[in-house]
Amino acid sequence: MDGRDKKRLEIIKQKLQKLKQQLAGAKKQDDEPGEVQGLEKEIAALEAEAAKLR
């Protein structure tokens, strides 16, 4: 793993943390249809990219 991959993993971790907080808030306040599914899809894509980099 080179420096670029390590930097990308750090960015992915930060984005995942932020998205998980948004997802928790969206689940509590379900006023926008499709928001929860969109966030879950984005989280899954980032987790798959992180797994590929490792």
N, C-alpha and C positions, 0 to 999 in steps of 0.2 A: 504494500500500500504506500503510495507516494504522498507527498505533502498536499497535493490538490485533492486527493480522495479524503484525507483526514479533515481538511477544511470543509469539504462538502458535507461530510458526516456531522461536523459541528453545526453547520447551518441547518441541516435536516433536524437535528435534535432540538434546536431552538424553535424551529417552525412547528414541530410536533407538539412541543410543550404548549405553545400558544394556541394551536388548533384544538388541543384537548381541553383547554380552558374554555374556548369558545363553544365547543361541543357541549360541555357541561352546562353552560349558560343557556344554550339553545334548547337543551332538553327541559330545563326548568321553565323557560318562557317560550312556548311553542306557538309563536304568532306568525312566523314566516314559513309557509309550506315549502318543503323540499330542502330547507336549510340543514337539517340534521343529516339527511342522506348525502348532501353535497359535502359536508364536513367529513363524514365518515369515509366517503370515496377519496377525498384528498389525503386523509390520514393513511388510508390503505396504500395509496400510491407512493407516499413518502416512505412508509415502512418497507415497501418492496424495494425501493431504490436503495435504502440503507442496507438492506440485506444483501443486495447485489454487490454493493461496494465492499462489504466485509469479507 
